[in-house]
Amino acid sequence: MSETKSIVVVSAGLGVPSSTKLLADMLADATVSAIGSRGAEVDVRHVELRDLAHALTDHLLTGFPTADLKAAIDAVHDADGVIAVTPVFSASYSGLFKTFFDVLEQGVLDAKPVLAAATAGTARHSLVIEHAMRPLFSYLHAVVVPTGVFAATDDFAGGSELRKRVDRAAGELAALVAGSHGPAAATPARKLVEDEFASPTSFETLLKQASEGPPEY
């Protein structure tokens, strides 16, 4: 019985249809094919941030996610790999895209393979992956695949060059995902809030730590 790997595709496109969603679908299909060629099955979950825009704003204000937003966050937490695609606004990722990753608890992306991709009207924004997206995911301790995929409007008409970049990036993501044995297998993840509730520190221990005072250096 072949192993099943889970991929979550996070797309921040605003239009219906959108070039961002089109690129996200291309990357998802190529990744499924690349992982499948390695003998594993793939479960793909699509997270459209457009549908979660109001829930994301409410979460920023209240600290509590709606059921749909929690399901999306949990999907990223449990995924073996993530494909993250954003349109370019003001020479960077969109606010909606950033907000989703802002509400993820620290540690969710630790050592998780991420394929970063972006769309824009012109090739002038092609460095957005290197100067904005890669630093963001590096800060979140994700493992960003070497090849980022940027697509301007003209790239979708050209076809072959974009397809080469998509296939190369998908192959890199597949290599990382197929080589893992569960989310963030390579590196021990930081403790999440849910972990703390599962194994809370006793009140007695907290009192003892407080009485001992801070360590001396």
Rosetta constraint file for C-alpha pairs under 8 A:
AtomPair CA 2 CA 39 HARMONIC 6.55 0.50
AtomPair CA 2 CA 40 HARMONIC 5.43 0.50
AtomPair CA 2 CA 41 HARMONIC 6.50 0.50
AtomPair CA 3 CA 39 HARMONIC 7.78 0.50
AtomPair CA 3 CA 40 HARMONIC 5.09 0.50
AtomPair CA 3 CA 41 HARMONIC 6.08 0.50
AtomPair CA 4 CA 40 HARMONIC 5.70 0.50
AtomPair CA 4 CA 41 HARMONIC 4.51 0.50
AtomPair CA 4 CA 42 HARMONIC 5.39 0.50
AtomPair CA 4 CA 43 HARMONIC 6.78 0.50
AtomPair CA 5 CA 40 HARMONIC 6.82 0.50
AtomPair CA 5 CA 41 HARMONIC 6.13 0.50
AtomPair CA 5 CA 42 HARMONIC 4.84 0.50
AtomPair CA 5 CA 43 HARMONIC 6.09 0.50
AtomPair CA 5 CA 79 HARMONIC 7.79 0.50
AtomPair CA 5 CA 80 HARMONIC 6.15 0.50
AtomPair CA 5 CA 177 HARMONIC 7.29 0.50
AtomPair CA 5 CA 178 HARMONIC 7.38 0.50
AtomPair CA 6 CA 42 HARMONIC 5.70 0.50
AtomPair CA 6 CA 43 HARMONIC 4.67 0.50
AtomPair CA 6 CA 44 HARMONIC 5.90 0.50
AtomPair CA 6 CA 45 HARMONIC 7.68 0.50
AtomPair CA 6 CA 78 HARMONIC 7.86 0.50
AtomPair CA 6 CA 79 HARMONIC 5.07 0.50
AtomPair CA 6 CA 80 HARMONIC 5.24 0.50
AtomPair CA 6 CA 81 HARMONIC 6.71 0.50
AtomPair CA 7 CA 42 HARMONIC 7.07 0.50
AtomPair CA 7 CA 43 HARMONIC 6.19 0.50
AtomPair CA 7 CA 44 HARMONIC 4.86 0.50
AtomPair CA 7 CA 45 HARMONIC 6.29 0.50
AtomPair CA 7 CA 79 HARMONIC 5.60 0.50
AtomPair CA 7 CA 80 HARMONIC 6.00 0.50
AtomPair CA 7 CA 81 HARMONIC 5.00 0.50
AtomPair CA 7 CA 82 HARMONIC 5.65 0.50
AtomPair CA 7 CA 83 HARMONIC 7.37 0.50
AtomPair CA 8 CA 44 HARMONIC 5.82 0.50
AtomPair CA 8 CA 45 HARMONIC 4.76 0.50
AtomPair CA 8 CA 46 HARMONIC 5.86 0.50
AtomPair CA 8 CA 47 HARMONIC 7.08 0.50
AtomPair CA 8 CA 75 HARMONIC 6.79 0.50
AtomPair CA 8 CA 76 HARMONIC 6.16 0.50
AtomPair CA 8 CA 79 HARMONIC 6.23 0.50
AtomPair CA 8 CA 81 HARMONIC 6.56 0.50
AtomPair CA 8 CA 82 HARMONIC 4.92 0.50
AtomPair CA 8 CA 83 HARMONIC 6.24 0.50
AtomPair CA 9 CA 24 HARMONIC 6.80 0.50
AtomPair CA 9 CA 28 HARMONIC 6.97 0.50
AtomPair CA 9 CA 44 HARMONIC 7.32 0.50
AtomPair CA 9 CA 45 HARMONIC 6.17 0.50
AtomPair CA 9 CA 46 HARMONIC 4.78 0.50
AtomPair CA 9 CA 47 HARMONIC 5.91 0.50
AtomPair CA 9 CA 82 HARMONIC 5.90 0.50
AtomPair CA 9 CA 83 HARMONIC 4.65 0.50
AtomPair CA 9 CA 84 HARMONIC 6.04 0.50
AtomPair CA 9 CA 85 HARMONIC 7.82 0.50
AtomPair CA 10 CA 24 HARMONIC 7.82 0.50
AtomPair CA 10 CA 46 HARMONIC 6.26 0.50
AtomPair CA 10 CA 47 HARMONIC 4.83 0.50
AtomPair CA 10 CA 48 HARMONIC 6.23 0.50
AtomPair CA 10 CA 49 HARMONIC 7.13 0.50
AtomPair CA 10 CA 82 HARMONIC 7.31 0.50
AtomPair CA 10 CA 83 HARMONIC 6.04 0.50
AtomPair CA 10 CA 84 HARMONIC 4.79 0.50
AtomPair CA 10 CA 85 HARMONIC 6.19 0.50
AtomPair CA 11 CA 20 HARMONIC 6.66 0.50
AtomPair CA 11 CA 21 HARMONIC 6.11 0.50
AtomPair CA 11 CA 24 HARMONIC 6.47 0.50
AtomPair CA 11 CA 46 HARMONIC 7.68 0.50
AtomPair CA 11 CA 47 HARMONIC 6.28 0.50
AtomPair CA 11 CA 48 HARMONIC 5.22 0.50
AtomPair CA 11 CA 49 HARMONIC 6.12 0.50
AtomPair CA 11 CA 84 HARMONIC 6.15 0.50
AtomPair CA 11 CA 85 HARMONIC 4.94 0.50
AtomPair CA 11 CA 86 HARMONIC 6.13 0.50
AtomPair CA 11 CA 97 HARMONIC 7.82 0.50
AtomPair CA 12 CA 20 HARMONIC 7.01 0.50
AtomPair CA 12 CA 21 HARMONIC 7.78 0.50
AtomPair CA 12 CA 48 HARMONIC 6.32 0.50
AtomPair CA 12 CA 49 HARMONIC 5.10 0.50
AtomPair CA 12 CA 50 HARMONIC 6.28 0.50
AtomPair CA 12 CA 85 HARMONIC 6.35 0.50
AtomPair CA 12 CA 86 HARMONIC 4.98 0.50
AtomPair CA 12 CA 87 HARMONIC 6.70 0.50
AtomPair CA 12 CA 94 HARMONIC 7.47 0.50
AtomPair CA 12 CA 96 HARMONIC 6.55 0.50
AtomPair CA 12 CA 97 HARMONIC 5.48 0.50
AtomPair CA 13 CA 18 HARMONIC 5.90 0.50
AtomPair CA 13 CA 19 HARMONIC 7.39 0.50
AtomPair CA 13 CA 20 HARMONIC 5.05 0.50
AtomPair CA 13 CA 21 HARMONIC 5.98 0.50
AtomPair CA 13 CA 48 HARMONIC 7.56 0.50
AtomPair CA 13 CA 49 HARMONIC 7.38 0.50
AtomPair CA 13 CA 50 HARMONIC 6.62 0.50
AtomPair CA 13 CA 86 HARMONIC 6.43 0.50
AtomPair CA 13 CA 87 HARMONIC 6.18 0.50
AtomPair CA 14 CA 18 HARMONIC 6.84 0.50
AtomPair CA 14 CA 50 HARMONIC 5.68 0.50
AtomPair CA 17 CA 21 HARMONIC 7.20 0.50
AtomPair CA 17 CA 22 HARMONIC 7.88 0.50
AtomPair CA 18 CA 22 HARMONIC 6.34 0.50
AtomPair CA 19 CA 23 HARMONIC 6.14 0.50
AtomPair CA 19 CA 119 HARMONIC 6.81 0.50
AtomPair CA 19 CA 153 HARMONIC 7.70 0.50
AtomPair CA 20 CA 24 HARMONIC 6.14 0.50
AtomPair CA 20 CA 85 HARMONIC 6.45 0.50
AtomPair CA 20 CA 86 HARMONIC 6.31 0.50
AtomPair CA 20 CA 87 HARMONIC 6.06 0.50
AtomPair CA 20 CA 118 HARMONIC 7.04 0.50
AtomPair CA 20 CA 119 HARMONIC 5.80 0.50
AtomPair CA 21 CA 25 HARMONIC 6.12 0.50
AtomPair CA 21 CA 85 HARMONIC 7.91 0.50
AtomPair CA 22 CA 26 HARMONIC 6.31 0.50
AtomPair CA 23 CA 27 HARMONIC 6.21 0.50
AtomPair CA 23 CA 85 HARMONIC 7.66 0.50
AtomPair CA 23 CA 119 HARMONIC 7.78 0.50
AtomPair CA 23 CA 151 HARMONIC 7.64 0.50
AtomPair CA 24 CA 28 HARMONIC 6.12 0.50
AtomPair CA 24 CA 83 HARMONIC 7.38 0.50
AtomPair CA 24 CA 84 HARMONIC 7.72 0.50
AtomPair CA 24 CA 85 HARMONIC 6.16 0.50
AtomPair CA 25 CA 29 HARMONIC 6.11 0.50
AtomPair CA 26 CA 30 HARMONIC 6.20 0.50
AtomPair CA 26 CA 166 HARMONIC 7.23 0.50
AtomPair CA 27 CA 31 HARMONIC 6.01 0.50
AtomPair CA 27 CA 83 HARMONIC 7.53 0.50
AtomPair CA 27 CA 166 HARMONIC 5.88 0.50
AtomPair CA 27 CA 167 HARMONIC 7.62 0.50
AtomPair CA 27 CA 170 HARMONIC 6.35 0.50
AtomPair CA 28 CA 32 HARMONIC 6.14 0.50
AtomPair CA 28 CA 44 HARMONIC 7.62 0.50
AtomPair CA 28 CA 83 HARMONIC 7.43 0.50
AtomPair CA 28 CA 170 HARMONIC 7.88 0.50
AtomPair CA 29 CA 33 HARMONIC 6.27 0.50
AtomPair CA 30 CA 34 HARMONIC 6.11 0.50
AtomPair CA 30 CA 166 HARMONIC 7.01 0.50
AtomPair CA 30 CA 167 HARMONIC 5.89 0.50
AtomPair CA 30 CA 170 HARMONIC 5.70 0.50
AtomPair CA 30 CA 171 HARMONIC 7.87 0.50
AtomPair CA 31 CA 35 HARMONIC 6.03 0.50
AtomPair CA 31 CA 167 HARMONIC 7.71 0.50
AtomPair CA 31 CA 170 HARMONIC 4.57 0.50
AtomPair CA 31 CA 171 HARMONIC 6.64 0.50
AtomPair CA 31 CA 173 HARMONIC 7.09 0.50
AtomPair CA 31 CA 174 HARMONIC 6.14 0.50
AtomPair CA 32 CA 36 HARMONIC 5.88 0.50
AtomPair CA 32 CA 41 HARMONIC 7.90 0.50
AtomPair CA 32 CA 42 HARMONIC 6.02 0.50
AtomPair CA 33 CA 37 HARMONIC 6.20 0.50
AtomPair CA 34 CA 38 HARMONIC 6.85 0.50
AtomPair CA 34 CA 170 HARMONIC 6.59 0.50
AtomPair CA 34 CA 171 HARMONIC 5.59 0.50
AtomPair CA 34 CA 174 HARMONIC 5.82 0.50
AtomPair CA 35 CA 39 HARMONIC 6.94 0.50
AtomPair CA 35 CA 40 HARMONIC 5.95 0.50
AtomPair CA 35 CA 41 HARMONIC 7.18 0.50
AtomPair CA 35 CA 42 HARMONIC 7.14 0.50
AtomPair CA 35 CA 171 HARMONIC 7.76 0.50
AtomPair CA 35 CA 174 HARMONIC 5.02 0.50
AtomPair CA 35 CA 175 HARMONIC 7.57 0.50
AtomPair CA 35 CA 177 HARMONIC 7.83 0.50
AtomPair CA 35 CA 178 HARMONIC 6.49 0.50
AtomPair CA 36 CA 40 HARMONIC 5.08 0.50
AtomPair CA 36 CA 41 HARMONIC 5.75 0.50
AtomPair CA 36 CA 42 HARMONIC 7.12 0.50
AtomPair CA 38 CA 178 HARMONIC 7.19 0.50
AtomPair CA 40 CA 178 HARMONIC 7.30 0.50
AtomPair CA 45 CA 75 HARMONIC 7.52 0.50
AtomPair CA 47 CA 72 HARMONIC 6.35 0.50
AtomPair CA 48 CA 52 HARMONIC 7.12 0.50
AtomPair CA 49 CA 53 HARMONIC 6.08 0.50
AtomPair CA 49 CA 96 HARMONIC 7.01 0.50
AtomPair CA 49 CA 97 HARMONIC 7.25 0.50
AtomPair CA 49 CA 100 HARMONIC 7.63 0.50
AtomPair CA 50 CA 96 HARMONIC 7.88 0.50
AtomPair CA 52 CA 56 HARMONIC 6.00 0.50
AtomPair CA 52 CA 68 HARMONIC 7.58 0.50
AtomPair CA 52 CA 69 HARMONIC 6.50 0.50
AtomPair CA 53 CA 57 HARMONIC 6.47 0.50
AtomPair CA 53 CA 96 HARMONIC 6.85 0.50
AtomPair CA 54 CA 58 HARMONIC 6.25 0.50
AtomPair CA 55 CA 59 HARMONIC 6.06 0.50
AtomPair CA 55 CA 65 HARMONIC 6.74 0.50
AtomPair CA 55 CA 66 HARMONIC 6.19 0.50
AtomPair CA 55 CA 69 HARMONIC 6.54 0.50
AtomPair CA 56 CA 60 HARMONIC 6.32 0.50
AtomPair CA 56 CA 65 HARMONIC 7.42 0.50
AtomPair CA 56 CA 69 HARMONIC 7.33 0.50
AtomPair CA 56 CA 99 HARMONIC 6.88 0.50
AtomPair CA 56 CA 100 HARMONIC 6.73 0.50
AtomPair CA 56 CA 103 HARMONIC 7.77 0.50
AtomPair CA 57 CA 61 HARMONIC 6.47 0.50
AtomPair CA 58 CA 62 HARMONIC 5.93 0.50
AtomPair CA 58 CA 63 HARMONIC 7.65 0.50
AtomPair CA 58 CA 64 HARMONIC 7.61 0.50
AtomPair CA 58 CA 65 HARMONIC 7.50 0.50
AtomPair CA 59 CA 63 HARMONIC 4.77 0.50
AtomPair CA 59 CA 64 HARMONIC 5.09 0.50
AtomPair CA 59 CA 65 HARMONIC 5.16 0.50
AtomPair CA 59 CA 66 HARMONIC 7.72 0.50
AtomPair CA 59 CA 103 HARMONIC 7.51 0.50
AtomPair CA 60 CA 103 HARMONIC 7.19 0.50
AtomPair CA 65 CA 69 HARMONIC 5.63 0.50
AtomPair CA 65 CA 70 HARMONIC 5.54 0.50
AtomPair CA 66 CA 70 HARMONIC 6.01 0.50
AtomPair CA 67 CA 71 HARMONIC 6.14 0.50
AtomPair CA 68 CA 72 HARMONIC 6.39 0.50
AtomPair CA 69 CA 73 HARMONIC 6.20 0.50
AtomPair CA 70 CA 74 HARMONIC 5.97 0.50
AtomPair CA 71 CA 75 HARMONIC 6.07 0.50
AtomPair CA 72 CA 76 HARMONIC 6.47 0.50
AtomPair CA 73 CA 77 HARMONIC 6.24 0.50
AtomPair CA 73 CA 104 HARMONIC 6.72 0.50
AtomPair CA 74 CA 78 HARMONIC 6.13 0.50
AtomPair CA 75 CA 79 HARMONIC 5.94 0.50
AtomPair CA 76 CA 82 HARMONIC 7.06 0.50
AtomPair CA 76 CA 108 HARMONIC 7.52 0.50
AtomPair CA 76 CA 109 HARMONIC 7.90 0.50
AtomPair CA 77 CA 108 HARMONIC 5.30 0.50
AtomPair CA 77 CA 109 HARMONIC 7.06 0.50
AtomPair CA 77 CA 183 HARMONIC 7.69 0.50
AtomPair CA 78 CA 183 HARMONIC 6.19 0.50
AtomPair CA 79 CA 182 HARMONIC 7.94 0.50
AtomPair CA 79 CA 183 HARMONIC 5.95 0.50
AtomPair CA 80 CA 112 HARMONIC 6.71 0.50
AtomPair CA 80 CA 113 HARMONIC 7.20 0.50
AtomPair CA 80 CA 177 HARMONIC 5.91 0.50
AtomPair CA 80 CA 180 HARMONIC 7.59 0.50
AtomPair CA 80 CA 182 HARMONIC 5.97 0.50
AtomPair CA 80 CA 183 HARMONIC 4.66 0.50
AtomPair CA 80 CA 184 HARMONIC 7.24 0.50
AtomPair CA 81 CA 112 HARMONIC 6.00 0.50
AtomPair CA 81 CA 113 HARMONIC 4.90 0.50
AtomPair CA 81 CA 114 HARMONIC 5.88 0.50
AtomPair CA 81 CA 173 HARMONIC 7.40 0.50
AtomPair CA 81 CA 177 HARMONIC 6.05 0.50
AtomPair CA 81 CA 183 HARMONIC 7.58 0.50
AtomPair CA 82 CA 112 HARMONIC 7.55 0.50
AtomPair CA 82 CA 113 HARMONIC 6.33 0.50
AtomPair CA 82 CA 114 HARMONIC 4.73 0.50
AtomPair CA 82 CA 115 HARMONIC 6.30 0.50
AtomPair CA 83 CA 114 HARMONIC 5.74 0.50
AtomPair CA 83 CA 115 HARMONIC 4.76 0.50
AtomPair CA 83 CA 116 HARMONIC 6.26 0.50
AtomPair CA 83 CA 117 HARMONIC 7.67 0.50
AtomPair CA 84 CA 114 HARMONIC 7.03 0.50
AtomPair CA 84 CA 115 HARMONIC 6.13 0.50
AtomPair CA 84 CA 116 HARMONIC 5.13 0.50
AtomPair CA 84 CA 117 HARMONIC 6.15 0.50
AtomPair CA 85 CA 116 HARMONIC 6.15 0.50
AtomPair CA 85 CA 117 HARMONIC 4.65 0.50
AtomPair CA 85 CA 118 HARMONIC 5.24 0.50
AtomPair CA 85 CA 119 HARMONIC 7.71 0.50
AtomPair CA 86 CA 93 HARMONIC 5.87 0.50
AtomPair CA 86 CA 94 HARMONIC 6.43 0.50
AtomPair CA 86 CA 97 HARMONIC 6.34 0.50
AtomPair CA 86 CA 117 HARMONIC 6.63 0.50
AtomPair CA 86 CA 118 HARMONIC 4.83 0.50
AtomPair CA 86 CA 119 HARMONIC 6.46 0.50
AtomPair CA 87 CA 93 HARMONIC 6.33 0.50
AtomPair CA 87 CA 94 HARMONIC 6.22 0.50
AtomPair CA 87 CA 118 HARMONIC 5.49 0.50
AtomPair CA 87 CA 119 HARMONIC 4.77 0.50
AtomPair CA 87 CA 120 HARMONIC 5.89 0.50
AtomPair CA 88 CA 92 HARMONIC 5.33 0.50
AtomPair CA 88 CA 93 HARMONIC 5.10 0.50
AtomPair CA 88 CA 94 HARMONIC 6.02 0.50
AtomPair CA 88 CA 118 HARMONIC 6.64 0.50
AtomPair CA 88 CA 119 HARMONIC 6.13 0.50
AtomPair CA 88 CA 120 HARMONIC 5.43 0.50
AtomPair CA 88 CA 125 HARMONIC 7.27 0.50
AtomPair CA 88 CA 128 HARMONIC 7.56 0.50
AtomPair CA 89 CA 93 HARMONIC 5.98 0.50
AtomPair CA 89 CA 94 HARMONIC 5.30 0.50
AtomPair CA 91 CA 125 HARMONIC 6.22 0.50
AtomPair CA 91 CA 128 HARMONIC 6.63 0.50
AtomPair CA 92 CA 128 HARMONIC 5.79 0.50
AtomPair CA 92 CA 132 HARMONIC 6.07 0.50
AtomPair CA 92 CA 133 HARMONIC 7.97 0.50
AtomPair CA 93 CA 97 HARMONIC 6.51 0.50
AtomPair CA 93 CA 98 HARMONIC 6.87 0.50
AtomPair CA 93 CA 118 HARMONIC 7.85 0.50
AtomPair CA 93 CA 128 HARMONIC 7.45 0.50
AtomPair CA 93 CA 132 HARMONIC 7.02 0.50
AtomPair CA 93 CA 133 HARMONIC 7.07 0.50
AtomPair CA 94 CA 98 HARMONIC 6.37 0.50
AtomPair CA 95 CA 99 HARMONIC 5.98 0.50
AtomPair CA 96 CA 100 HARMONIC 6.51 0.50
AtomPair CA 97 CA 101 HARMONIC 6.86 0.50
AtomPair CA 98 CA 102 HARMONIC 6.03 0.50
AtomPair CA 99 CA 103 HARMONIC 6.40 0.50
AtomPair CA 100 CA 104 HARMONIC 6.82 0.50
AtomPair CA 104 CA 108 HARMONIC 6.63 0.50
AtomPair CA 105 CA 192 HARMONIC 7.12 0.50
AtomPair CA 106 CA 140 HARMONIC 7.12 0.50
AtomPair CA 106 CA 190 HARMONIC 7.62 0.50
AtomPair CA 106 CA 192 HARMONIC 7.21 0.50
AtomPair CA 107 CA 140 HARMONIC 7.34 0.50
AtomPair CA 107 CA 141 HARMONIC 7.61 0.50
AtomPair CA 107 CA 189 HARMONIC 6.03 0.50
AtomPair CA 107 CA 190 HARMONIC 5.08 0.50
AtomPair CA 107 CA 191 HARMONIC 6.96 0.50
AtomPair CA 107 CA 192 HARMONIC 6.61 0.50
AtomPair CA 108 CA 189 HARMONIC 7.83 0.50
AtomPair CA 108 CA 192 HARMONIC 7.87 0.50
AtomPair CA 109 CA 140 HARMONIC 6.15 0.50
AtomPair CA 109 CA 141 HARMONIC 6.22 0.50
AtomPair CA 109 CA 142 HARMONIC 5.17 0.50
AtomPair CA 109 CA 184 HARMONIC 7.66 0.50
AtomPair CA 110 CA 140 HARMONIC 6.69 0.50
AtomPair CA 110 CA 141 HARMONIC 4.74 0.50
AtomPair CA 110 CA 142 HARMONIC 5.15 0.50
AtomPair CA 110 CA 143 HARMONIC 7.86 0.50
AtomPair CA 110 CA 184 HARMONIC 6.17 0.50
AtomPair CA 110 CA 187 HARMONIC 7.45 0.50
AtomPair CA 110 CA 189 HARMONIC 5.79 0.50
AtomPair CA 110 CA 190 HARMONIC 7.39 0.50
AtomPair CA 111 CA 141 HARMONIC 5.94 0.50
AtomPair CA 111 CA 142 HARMONIC 4.78 0.50
AtomPair CA 111 CA 143 HARMONIC 5.39 0.50
AtomPair CA 111 CA 184 HARMONIC 4.75 0.50
AtomPair CA 111 CA 185 HARMONIC 7.50 0.50
AtomPair CA 111 CA 186 HARMONIC 6.68 0.50
AtomPair CA 111 CA 187 HARMONIC 5.97 0.50
AtomPair CA 111 CA 189 HARMONIC 7.67 0.50
AtomPair CA 112 CA 141 HARMONIC 7.83 0.50
AtomPair CA 112 CA 142 HARMONIC 4.98 0.50
AtomPair CA 112 CA 143 HARMONIC 5.61 0.50
AtomPair CA 112 CA 183 HARMONIC 6.36 0.50
AtomPair CA 112 CA 184 HARMONIC 4.90 0.50
AtomPair CA 113 CA 142 HARMONIC 6.12 0.50
AtomPair CA 113 CA 143 HARMONIC 4.65 0.50
AtomPair CA 113 CA 144 HARMONIC 5.85 0.50
AtomPair CA 113 CA 145 HARMONIC 6.83 0.50
AtomPair CA 113 CA 173 HARMONIC 6.62 0.50
AtomPair CA 113 CA 176 HARMONIC 6.43 0.50
AtomPair CA 113 CA 177 HARMONIC 6.81 0.50
AtomPair CA 113 CA 184 HARMONIC 7.96 0.50
AtomPair CA 114 CA 137 HARMONIC 7.89 0.50
AtomPair CA 114 CA 142 HARMONIC 6.52 0.50
AtomPair CA 114 CA 143 HARMONIC 5.94 0.50
AtomPair CA 114 CA 144 HARMONIC 4.81 0.50
AtomPair CA 114 CA 145 HARMONIC 6.21 0.50
AtomPair CA 114 CA 173 HARMONIC 7.16 0.50
AtomPair CA 115 CA 144 HARMONIC 5.95 0.50
AtomPair CA 115 CA 145 HARMONIC 5.56 0.50
AtomPair CA 115 CA 147 HARMONIC 7.76 0.50
AtomPair CA 115 CA 148 HARMONIC 6.63 0.50
AtomPair CA 115 CA 169 HARMONIC 7.04 0.50
AtomPair CA 115 CA 170 HARMONIC 7.75 0.50
AtomPair CA 115 CA 173 HARMONIC 6.47 0.50
AtomPair CA 116 CA 129 HARMONIC 6.80 0.50
AtomPair CA 116 CA 133 HARMONIC 6.83 0.50
AtomPair CA 116 CA 134 HARMONIC 7.39 0.50
AtomPair CA 116 CA 144 HARMONIC 7.10 0.50
AtomPair CA 116 CA 145 HARMONIC 7.63 0.50
AtomPair CA 116 CA 148 HARMONIC 5.33 0.50
AtomPair CA 116 CA 149 HARMONIC 6.69 0.50
AtomPair CA 117 CA 129 HARMONIC 6.76 0.50
AtomPair CA 117 CA 148 HARMONIC 5.59 0.50
AtomPair CA 117 CA 149 HARMONIC 4.57 0.50
AtomPair CA 117 CA 150 HARMONIC 5.58 0.50
AtomPair CA 118 CA 128 HARMONIC 7.58 0.50
AtomPair CA 118 CA 129 HARMONIC 6.95 0.50
AtomPair CA 118 CA 149 HARMONIC 6.49 0.50
AtomPair CA 118 CA 150 HARMONIC 4.88 0.50
AtomPair CA 118 CA 151 HARMONIC 6.41 0.50
AtomPair CA 119 CA 150 HARMONIC 5.73 0.50
AtomPair CA 119 CA 151 HARMONIC 4.83 0.50
AtomPair CA 119 CA 152 HARMONIC 5.66 0.50
AtomPair CA 119 CA 153 HARMONIC 7.68 0.50
AtomPair CA 120 CA 125 HARMONIC 6.70 0.50
AtomPair CA 120 CA 150 HARMONIC 7.98 0.50
AtomPair CA 120 CA 151 HARMONIC 6.60 0.50
AtomPair CA 120 CA 152 HARMONIC 4.93 0.50
AtomPair CA 120 CA 153 HARMONIC 6.61 0.50
AtomPair CA 121 CA 152 HARMONIC 5.18 0.50
AtomPair CA 121 CA 153 HARMONIC 5.15 0.50
AtomPair CA 121 CA 154 HARMONIC 7.97 0.50
AtomPair CA 122 CA 152 HARMONIC 5.00 0.50
AtomPair CA 122 CA 153 HARMONIC 6.46 0.50
AtomPair CA 122 CA 154 HARMONIC 7.60 0.50
AtomPair CA 123 CA 151 HARMONIC 7.61 0.50
AtomPair CA 123 CA 152 HARMONIC 5.49 0.50
AtomPair CA 126 CA 150 HARMONIC 5.86 0.50
AtomPair CA 126 CA 151 HARMONIC 7.72 0.50
AtomPair CA 126 CA 152 HARMONIC 7.93 0.50
AtomPair CA 127 CA 131 HARMONIC 6.23 0.50
AtomPair CA 128 CA 132 HARMONIC 5.38 0.50
AtomPair CA 128 CA 133 HARMONIC 6.61 0.50
AtomPair CA 129 CA 133 HARMONIC 4.70 0.50
AtomPair CA 129 CA 134 HARMONIC 5.83 0.50
AtomPair CA 129 CA 148 HARMONIC 6.38 0.50
AtomPair CA 129 CA 149 HARMONIC 7.85 0.50
AtomPair CA 129 CA 150 HARMONIC 7.42 0.50
AtomPair CA 130 CA 134 HARMONIC 5.35 0.50
AtomPair CA 130 CA 135 HARMONIC 7.32 0.50
AtomPair CA 131 CA 135 HARMONIC 6.71 0.50
AtomPair CA 132 CA 136 HARMONIC 6.34 0.50
AtomPair CA 133 CA 137 HARMONIC 6.36 0.50
AtomPair CA 134 CA 138 HARMONIC 6.01 0.50
AtomPair CA 134 CA 144 HARMONIC 6.83 0.50
AtomPair CA 135 CA 139 HARMONIC 6.05 0.50
AtomPair CA 136 CA 140 HARMONIC 6.47 0.50
AtomPair CA 137 CA 141 HARMONIC 6.31 0.50
AtomPair CA 137 CA 142 HARMONIC 5.38 0.50
AtomPair CA 137 CA 143 HARMONIC 7.53 0.50
AtomPair CA 137 CA 144 HARMONIC 6.88 0.50
AtomPair CA 138 CA 142 HARMONIC 5.61 0.50
AtomPair CA 138 CA 143 HARMONIC 7.02 0.50
AtomPair CA 138 CA 144 HARMONIC 7.21 0.50
AtomPair CA 145 CA 169 HARMONIC 7.01 0.50
AtomPair CA 145 CA 172 HARMONIC 6.14 0.50
AtomPair CA 145 CA 173 HARMONIC 6.17 0.50
AtomPair CA 146 CA 169 HARMONIC 7.50 0.50
AtomPair CA 146 CA 172 HARMONIC 7.43 0.50
AtomPair CA 147 CA 165 HARMONIC 7.55 0.50
AtomPair CA 147 CA 168 HARMONIC 7.11 0.50
AtomPair CA 147 CA 169 HARMONIC 5.11 0.50
AtomPair CA 147 CA 172 HARMONIC 7.60 0.50
AtomPair CA 148 CA 169 HARMONIC 6.62 0.50
AtomPair CA 149 CA 165 HARMONIC 6.26 0.50
AtomPair CA 149 CA 166 HARMONIC 6.46 0.50
AtomPair CA 149 CA 169 HARMONIC 7.13 0.50
AtomPair CA 151 CA 155 HARMONIC 5.63 0.50
AtomPair CA 151 CA 156 HARMONIC 7.18 0.50
AtomPair CA 151 CA 162 HARMONIC 7.06 0.50
AtomPair CA 152 CA 156 HARMONIC 7.29 0.50
AtomPair CA 153 CA 157 HARMONIC 7.44 0.50
AtomPair CA 154 CA 158 HARMONIC 6.47 0.50
AtomPair CA 155 CA 159 HARMONIC 6.33 0.50
AtomPair CA 155 CA 161 HARMONIC 7.59 0.50
AtomPair CA 155 CA 162 HARMONIC 6.11 0.50
AtomPair CA 156 CA 162 HARMONIC 7.13 0.50
AtomPair CA 158 CA 162 HARMONIC 7.38 0.50
AtomPair CA 159 CA 163 HARMONIC 6.03 0.50
AtomPair CA 160 CA 164 HARMONIC 6.24 0.50
AtomPair CA 161 CA 165 HARMONIC 6.54 0.50
AtomPair CA 162 CA 166 HARMONIC 6.15 0.50
AtomPair CA 163 CA 167 HARMONIC 6.06 0.50
AtomPair CA 164 CA 168 HARMONIC 6.11 0.50
AtomPair CA 165 CA 169 HARMONIC 6.12 0.50
AtomPair CA 166 CA 170 HARMONIC 6.01 0.50
AtomPair CA 167 CA 171 HARMONIC 6.03 0.50
AtomPair CA 168 CA 172 HARMONIC 6.40 0.50
AtomPair CA 169 CA 173 HARMONIC 6.28 0.50
AtomPair CA 170 CA 174 HARMONIC 6.01 0.50
AtomPair CA 171 CA 175 HARMONIC 6.17 0.50
AtomPair CA 172 CA 176 HARMONIC 6.55 0.50
AtomPair CA 173 CA 177 HARMONIC 6.10 0.50
AtomPair CA 174 CA 178 HARMONIC 5.67 0.50
AtomPair CA 175 CA 179 HARMONIC 6.07 0.50
AtomPair CA 176 CA 180 HARMONIC 6.53 0.50
AtomPair CA 180 CA 184 HARMONIC 7.58 0.50
AtomPair CA 180 CA 185 HARMONIC 5.89 0.50
AtomPair CA 180 CA 186 HARMONIC 7.17 0.50
AtomPair CA 181 CA 185 HARMONIC 5.82 0.50
AtomPair CA 184 CA 188 HARMONIC 7.27 0.50
AtomPair CA 184 CA 189 HARMONIC 6.92 0.50
AtomPair CA 191 CA 195 HARMONIC 5.93 0.50
AtomPair CA 191 CA 196 HARMONIC 7.09 0.50
AtomPair CA 192 CA 196 HARMONIC 6.61 0.50
AtomPair CA 193 CA 197 HARMONIC 6.48 0.50
AtomPair CA 194 CA 198 HARMONIC 6.22 0.50
AtomPair CA 195 CA 199 HARMONIC 6.40 0.50
AtomPair CA 196 CA 200 HARMONIC 5.27 0.50
AtomPair CA 196 CA 201 HARMONIC 7.87 0.50
AtomPair CA 201 CA 205 HARMONIC 6.66 0.50
AtomPair CA 201 CA 206 HARMONIC 6.97 0.50
AtomPair CA 202 CA 206 HARMONIC 6.45 0.50
AtomPair CA 203 CA 207 HARMONIC 6.24 0.50
AtomPair CA 204 CA 208 HARMONIC 6.27 0.50
AtomPair CA 205 CA 209 HARMONIC 6.16 0.50
AtomPair CA 206 CA 210 HARMONIC 6.16 0.50
AtomPair CA 207 CA 211 HARMONIC 6.17 0.50
AtomPair CA 208 CA 212 HARMONIC 6.31 0.50
AtomPair CA 209 CA 213 HARMONIC 6.69 0.50
